[in-house]
Amino acid sequence: MNHVLVSLAAIFSQLSLLAFGGGNTILPEMQRQVVEVHQWMSKADFSALFALAQAAPGPNMMVVTLIGWHVAGWPGVIVTSIAKFGPSSLVTIAAMHAWERFKDHPWRRFIQSGLVPMTAGLVAASAALIAEASDRTWLLGAITAGVALLSYRTKLHPLWLLAAGSLIGLTGFGQ
């Protein structure tokens, strides 16, 4: 069990430092580590935990805590949560101090300009990963595409889209 906790700490502390633009940007690597490298769960299980974390109130990275629980119970919850949120919080505090200190320097604009497309690409990769793990049929893929289009083109609240997905799931449609 101790080697599992050490592995969880190593994985999530590294991911913590890579999460530019939000936690969802590290989902592909998180899924790779948890599913492919360590084989602690299947792609479908990872996708289900991610969906549960997104549907629940609270931080959008609750999936980290759920993975810790799935892999190692309460010790896993504690280790993954501290490893994921600790290092990035310390770096954020230091970065915000420097950001404020150099607020009038022109290089800040260049850094911001470079981080925006990088973050968008990482979020898109995360979305593709979750869709690939969740869409087992062409019909489910079509539902994913439709929801993505609705999210992009309308101001529908995501909870309405989640509710619609739940109703579709209850009917067995797409299985």
LINPENOR-V891696 format. One record per pair of residues at least 6 apart in sequence whose ideal C-beta (glycine too) atoms are under 8 Angstrom apart, sorted by the first residue. I is the first residue (numbers start at 1). J is the second residue. If there is no record, write none. Layout:
BEGIN
I,J / I,J
END
This chain:
BEGIN
1,72 / 1,75 / 4,71 / 4,72 / 4,76 / 5,72 / 5,75 / 5,76 / 5,79 / 7,38 / 8,68 / 8,71 / 8,72 / 8,76 / 8,79 / 8,80 / 8,83 / 9,79 / 9,80 / 9,82 / 9,83 / 10,83 / 11,30 / 11,33 / 11,34 / 11,38 / 11,83 / 12,64 / 12,79 / 12,80 / 12,83 / 12,84 / 13,83 / 13,84 / 13,86 / 13,87 / 15,26 / 15,29 / 15,30 / 15,33 / 15,84 / 16,83 / 16,84 / 16,85 / 16,86 / 16,87 / 16,88 / 17,87 / 17,88 / 17,91 / 18,25 / 18,26 / 18,29 / 19,25 / 19,26 / 19,88 / 20,115 / 20,118 / 20,119 / 20,122 / 21,115 / 21,118 / 21,119 / 21,120 / 21,122 / 21,123 / 22,60 / 22,119 / 22,123 / 23,59 / 23,60 / 23,61 / 23,64 / 23,84 / 24,60 / 24,61 / 24,122 / 24,123 / 24,126 / 24,127 / 25,119 / 25,122 / 25,123 / 25,125 / 25,126 / 26,122 / 26,126 / 27,50 / 27,63 / 27,125 / 27,126 / 27,129 / 27,130 / 28,125 / 28,126 / 28,129 / 30,63 / 30,64 / 30,67 / 31,43 / 31,46 / 31,129 / 31,133 / 34,40 / 34,41 / 34,46 / 34,67 / 34,71 / 35,41 / 35,42 / 35,43 / 35,46 / 40,67 / 40,70 / 40,71 / 41,49 / 41,67 / 41,70 / 41,71 / 43,133 / 44,133 / 44,134 / 45,70 / 46,67 / 46,133 / 47,130 / 47,133 / 47,134 / 49,63 / 49,66 / 49,67 / 49,70 / 50,63 / 50,130 / 51,134 / 52,63 / 52,66 / 53,60 / 53,61 / 53,62 / 53,63 / 53,65 / 53,66 / 54,60 / 54,63 / 54,162 / 55,162 / 56,62 / 61,84 / 61,85 / 64,80 / 64,81 / 64,84 / 64,85 / 65,77 / 65,80 / 65,81 / 67,76 / 67,80 / 68,76 / 68,77 / 68,78 / 68,79 / 68,80 / 68,81 / 69,76 / 69,77 / 70,76 / 71,80 / 72,79 / 99,108 / 102,108 / 127,148 / 131,141 / 131,144 / 134,140 / 134,144 / 135,141 / 135,143 / 135,144 / 137,174 / 137,175 / 139,173 / 139,174 / 140,174 / 143,165 / 143,168 / 143,174 / 147,161 / 147,164 / 147,165 / 150,156 / 150,161 / 151,158 / 151,161 / 168,174
END
